[in-house]
Amino acid sequence: MSQKGLLITGIVLAVVFFLLLVGSLVACCLQRRRAHKHRQVDEEHALQRVIVPITEPAPVRRTTIEQKVDRRQFGN
C-alpha cells in the first residue's frame, strides 16, 4: 500500500477506537446512574415499609398458668 493508503487506514482505525472508547465511557456512566437510581428507589420503598402504620395488631397468644401446668404434667 502507498503511504496515503496507510495514513487513511490509520486515521480510520484511530477514529473507530476513539468512538469505542467514548461509547464505553457513556455506557459506564449510564450504568452507574441507573444503579444509583435503583438504590434510591429501594431505600424509599424500605422507608415506606417501615413508616406505614400497622393496621391490624398481631394476634396475641396468652397462656394461662393452668395450661402451662397441664403441658408439664402431660408432656405436651
Legacy VTK file of the C-alpha trace (Angstrom):
# vtk DataFile Version 3.0
C-alpha trace
ASCII
DATASET POLYDATA
POINTS 76 float
0.000 0.000 0.000
1.072 3.542 -0.510
1.754 5.939 2.313
-1.514 7.727 1.595
-3.469 4.472 1.977
-1.704 3.641 5.235
-2.405 7.120 6.566
-6.125 6.855 5.755
-6.294 3.372 7.316
-4.556 4.645 10.458
-6.928 7.605 10.751
-9.989 5.369 10.297
-8.730 2.939 12.944
-7.988 5.817 15.338
-11.493 7.244 14.863
-13.105 3.825 15.407
-11.032 3.262 18.558
-11.934 6.740 19.840
-15.659 6.127 19.219
-15.473 2.788 21.051
-13.752 4.473 23.985
-16.362 7.240 24.164
-19.198 4.707 23.863
-17.851 2.567 26.690
-17.441 5.623 28.937
-21.014 6.738 28.233
-22.322 3.217 28.916
-20.393 3.080 32.201
-21.782 6.438 33.329
-25.345 5.450 32.431
-24.987 2.152 34.286
-23.733 3.920 37.421
-26.547 6.439 37.221
-29.162 3.709 36.798
-27.737 1.734 39.736
-27.814 4.873 41.886
-31.468 5.498 40.974
-32.389 1.887 41.793
-30.636 2.207 45.156
-32.600 5.392 45.934
-35.889 3.749 44.947
-35.103 0.693 47.088
-34.309 2.926 50.072
-37.562 4.855 49.591
-39.559 1.615 49.430
-37.838 0.368 52.571
-38.693 3.607 54.362
-42.306 3.343 53.227
-42.500 -0.178 54.607
-41.117 0.990 57.951
-43.212 4.150 58.197
-46.553 2.602 57.170
-48.636 2.123 60.323
-49.732 -1.339 61.268
-53.469 -1.541 60.661
-54.089 -4.877 62.346
-52.370 -5.831 65.564
-50.764 -9.232 65.585
-52.763 -11.879 67.424
-51.537 -12.274 70.977
-51.392 -15.757 72.402
-51.999 -15.783 76.097
-51.223 -18.929 78.011
-52.727 -19.302 81.441
-50.874 -20.841 84.335
-53.250 -23.803 84.267
-52.384 -24.506 80.620
-48.679 -24.393 81.443
-49.150 -26.797 84.348
-51.198 -29.151 82.138
-48.470 -29.141 79.495
-45.811 -30.037 82.040
-47.911 -32.807 83.547
-48.853 -34.416 80.236
-45.555 -33.721 78.455
-47.000 -31.600 75.620
LINES 1 77
76 0 1 2 3 4 5 6 7 8 9 10 11 12 13 14 15 16 17 18 19 20 21 22 23 24 25 26 27 28 29 30 31 32 33 34 35 36 37 38 39 40 41 42 43 44 45 46 47 48 49 50 51 52 53 54 55 56 57 58 59 60 61 62 63 64 65 66 67 68 69 70 71 72 73 74 75
